[in-house]
Amino acid sequence: MKYPALLFALSLMVSLLGCNRPEGEATDIRIEFELLVNGEPLDLSEGQYTSEDGLTYRIDDFKVYLSNVVFNGSGSDFAETESYHLLAPTAGQSALSFVVPQVPRANYTGLTLGVGVDPEANVSLDNPGDLNPSNQMAWNWNVGYKFVLLEGEAVAADSTLPLVFHIGFERNYATQSFSFTNDLDLTLEETATLTFEIEVGELFRNPNTINFGEANNLQFGENVDLVAENWGSGFLTFTGFTIPE
């Protein structure tokens, strides 16, 4: 009689372990972004910040395209299809997110994504998802998109300076890769939320200092590249992932 009892115990153990394993072959992953300016939460229109040349300024509008999300795996990678996401906060918003659907259950070691719109999509007339021109990020004089948009106003002595930074062009598209401190094993976890910080102030420093008193309207020419170079260092930071209990 001891063998039937042993088989029953083993069957029960397998059943209990199975209940703790996620079901299905894929899951949805949320990616959250905290928007900061010089370490403070972004506050459109109401926030007061200090530029690299000591001017007080505010931000009335800010938008950024993030694209081509790839989960880097220990076995294989997973690339989201039609992966174009526009972060466009409104007044009172300092955090935004999007969901990457149907991520295969595998073990992942990091994430790669792009700032801007890749060259192929940037010249295409197809407009999937957030590439819809109604988002007001398409150029009105040429095919393509603004990758980062920032508009506002700075105070210089007794005058005000309009801030207009529309940064785009294929040469400025850039991908960034982030390694997870601990692997994200979706074969064991039901789902996860990845968290990032976007430090808007980094657009104007490191390695290129942008002084508003000298350059406050950048949309064309080589100087837009100086801002684009700055989003490769400190603009986007991975802060970790959480597993729902």
N, C-alpha and C positions, 0 to 999 in steps of 0.2 A: 504493500500500500504506500510505501514511502516514495516510489517513483511517480505515481500520479500526483502526489502532493508537491513533489519537486517540479514537475512539469507545470503545475498550476501556478507555483510561485514565479517560475521563469516567465510564463505567459503574462502574469500580472505586472511584472517588472517591465517587460517590453511595452505593454500597454501604457503604463504610467510615463515611461520615457517618451513614447510617441506623442503623448498629450502635450509634452513640453517642447516639441519640435514644431517650427512653423510649417504650415501647410501651403501647398502650391509651389510653383516653380519660379515665381517672380513676386516682387512687392514694390510698392511706391515709396520713394524716399523724398523727404522734404529737405530743402536747403534754405536756411534762414540767413539774412544779412542785417547786421546792425550798422546803421549809417551814422558816422561821426564826422565832426569838424574840429580839428585840433583837440581831439579827445573828448569833446562834448557831443551829446546827441544832436543830430541835424534838426534844426527848427526853422522850416521855411518861413521867410519874411520876418519872423520875430527874433530869431537868433542873431547875436552880435559877435563877430569874430575879428581876429587881428591878422592882417596879411603879413607876408614876409618883410615888407618894408614899413610895417608899423601902422598901416591904415586900418580903420574900423570898417568892416563890410558886413553885408547881409547877403543871403542867398534866397532868391525868389523862386527859382526853378532848378531842378537837378534831375538828370536822367542818365542812365548808363545801360548799354547792351552787354549782356554776358551770353556766351554762346558755346556750342560744341562741348557739352559736358561729357566727360569720359570717366567712368569708374575704372581705375587701374587695378587689375586683379593679379593674384599670385599665379593663377593659371592662365587666364585670358582677360582681356579688357571688355567693357561694355560701353558702347557709345550711344547716347540718346539720338534718335532720329529727329530731323527738323528742330534742332536744339538752339532756339533763339529766344532769349528772355529779356524783356525790358523792365528794369527797375525804375519806376517813376513815382516817387513818393508825393503825397499831397500834404497840405498843411496839417500838422499834428502827427505825421508819420515819421518815425525814425527807425523803423524796422520793416522789412519786406521779405517775402519768401516766394518760392515756386516749388512745384512738385515734379520730380522726374518719375514718370510712370514705368511700371513693368521692368524693374531692375532685376536681373536674374539672381537667384539665391546662390551666392558664391562668396569666396573670401576676397576682400578688397584691401589693398594697401595704401591707396591714395586716390586723389581726384585731379583731373586736368580740365581746365576750362579756358575760354578765350575772353579777352576784353575787346569788345567791338564785334564786327561782322566780318566773317572770313571773305577773302577776295572773290570766291566763286559766287557766293550769295550776294555780295555787295554790288555786283554788276548784273544780277539776274532780275528779270521782270516778274518772277514768281515771288509772292509775298506771304509765305506761310506764317501763321501764328502772329507773334509780336513784330514781325516785319511789315505789318500793315502800314501803308503810308499815312493813315489817319492818326498814327501815334505822334505825328509832327516831328519825326526824326529823319525823314527823308529830305535830301537836299531839294530845293525848289528850282535849282538851276542846272542840275546834273543828275545822272543815275548814281545811286549809292546812298549811304546813311551817315548820319552823325553818330559816332560811337559813344561820345560823352557830351552832354550839354549842361552847361552851368550858366545861369544868368542871375544878375543881382545888381548891387550898387555899393560903391565904396565912397568913403568921405575923405577928401584931401583938402586940408586947410578949410577954406570957406566954400569950397565947391564939391560937387559930387561927380563921381565917375561911373558911368554905366559899365557893368561887367558883362561881357559877352564872350563865352568860350564855347565854340562849336568845333569839336575835335573829331576828325574822321580820316578818310583816305586809306586805301588798301595797305600802304606801306606801314601804317601804324597799328594794324591788327596784331595782337600778341597773345600767345597762349602761356598759361602759367600752370605749373604742377605743384601739388601739395601732398606731402606724405602724412599718413596717419601715424600718430604715436603708437597706437595699438591697432592691429588689423580689425577691420569691420567684417565680421563673419556672419553673413546673412543666412548661412545654413543652420545657425543656432539661434539667431535673433529674428523676431517677427518683422521689425522695421527699425528705422533710425532717423534722427534729425541731425543734419550737418549744420554747423554754425560758422559764419564768417563775419569779419568786420570790414567795412569799407571806410577808409579814412580819406574824406574828401580833401582835407588840407594837404595831403601828399601830392595832389595834382600840381601844386605850386612850389614844391621843394624836392630836393634829393632825387636825382643829382642836379637838376636845373632849377635855380631860383627864379621864380616869376614875380616881379615887383609890379603891383597894380598901377603905380605911378608912371611906369614906363610901358607896360603892356596890359591893357585892360579889354582889348577886343581882338581875339584871335580866332579866325575862321579859315583863313587861306594863308598860303606861303609856308616857308620852312619853319617859322616860329611855332606853328602848331605842333611840330614834331617834338619840341622841347617839353610840352605838356604830356604828350603821349609817352615819352621816355620815362616820365615820372610815375606812370601807373605800373611800371615794372618793379617798383621797390616801395613796399609799405602801403600801397594803395589798397590792396586786397590781402587779407590775412585770414588763414584758417585757424579757428579757435577750438575745434573739437567736434565730437558728436555725442549725442545722448541716445540712450535706449529706453523706450517707454517701459514702465514697470507693469 
